[in-house]
Amino acid sequence: MRAHPDPQSTRSGRRDELAANLAAVQARIAAACSSAGRSADEVTLIAVTKTFPASDVRILADLGQLDVGENRDAEAASKAADLAAAGIDVRWHFIGQLQRNKCRSVVGYADLVHSVDRTRLVTALARVVPGPEARQDVLIQVSLDDDEDRGGVPVGRLEELVSSVLEQEVLRLRGLMAVAPLGVDPDRAFGTLAERAAWLRSVVPDAGIVSAGMTADLEQAIAHGATHVRVGGGLLGRRATLG
Ligand SMILES: *Cc1c(COP(=O)(O)O)cnc(C)c1O
């Protein structure tokens, strides 16, 4: 009787599982793009690896999945250090609610911060960016039901927050992010987001990113113009803990 599974076969089992999930999610994205009359290369898949080990990020990177999302600084920083030490270059997306005292750490590894939702955070981020040659790419997170508990600026205060990001030379505003609110039709929520994204592009042409859609609603998000979808469960499997 074997007490522990053979690590090698376990690893290749996980690789097969991630490869199959990745192919399935890519097929969903391709089908959604085709229904929306969009090209599949307009949509970037971000693998949300929160609660899963760095070894999963390595496997995904090896499978060609190089955009990775995390929602907690401590966990993200440790995985980013692990991948860097292994010489594996992935793009880190910080997608969680961000506290001001975590900004310095997050700026150290995040290629794109999706969750800027208040002026005090804008100031805190700008203060820790080393200089204008290292501008930090950011998205503004919009709350689509004006329930700020899950993060996001209410739509009515978006313009004001856009102005405050644009005042910071070291931040580069690249677009908007949102999570479809619970109990609201994602089509309606993403429709509102699309309308705000069009407005933003008209003011800041470089801010064309629309980060929307998760495992359950990526089709609706793509129909409404998402350029980045953030998929956790559909790729990695069920999370042991809420994250
Ligand atoms: C966890 C998380 C996701 C991924 O959610 P799934 O339902 O697992 O695909 C996407 N966006 C944010 C902000 C998250 O926290």
PDBQT file of the ligand as one rigid body, heavy atoms in Angstrom, charges set to zero:
ROOT
HETATM    1  C1  LIG A 301     -11.967  35.120  -7.973  1.00  0.00    +0.000 C 
HETATM    2  C2  LIG A 301     -12.170  36.208  -8.961  1.00  0.00    +0.000 A 
HETATM    3  C3  LIG A 301     -12.426  35.925 -10.304  1.00  0.00    +0.000 A 
HETATM    4  C4  LIG A 301     -12.565  34.511 -10.853  1.00  0.00    +0.000 C 
HETATM    5  O1  LIG A 301     -13.800  33.989 -10.477  1.00  0.00    +0.000 OA
HETATM    6  P1  LIG A 301     -14.296  32.537 -10.996  1.00  0.00    +0.000 P 
HETATM    7  O2  LIG A 301     -15.748  32.550 -10.737  1.00  0.00    +0.000 OA
HETATM    8  O3  LIG A 301     -13.547  31.528 -10.186  1.00  0.00    +0.000 OA
HETATM    9  O4  LIG A 301     -13.956  32.434 -12.435  1.00  0.00    +0.000 OA
HETATM   10  C5  LIG A 301     -12.564  36.986 -11.178  1.00  0.00    +0.000 A 
HETATM   11  N1  LIG A 301     -12.489  38.273 -10.741  1.00  0.00    +0.000 NA
HETATM   12  C6  LIG A 301     -12.249  38.586  -9.468  1.00  0.00    +0.000 A 
HETATM   13  C7  LIG A 301     -12.184  40.006  -9.072  1.00  0.00    +0.000 C 
HETATM   14  C8  LIG A 301     -12.086  37.569  -8.522  1.00  0.00    +0.000 A 
HETATM   15  O5  LIG A 301     -11.857  37.889  -7.247  1.00  0.00    +0.000 OA
ENDROOT
TORSDOF 0
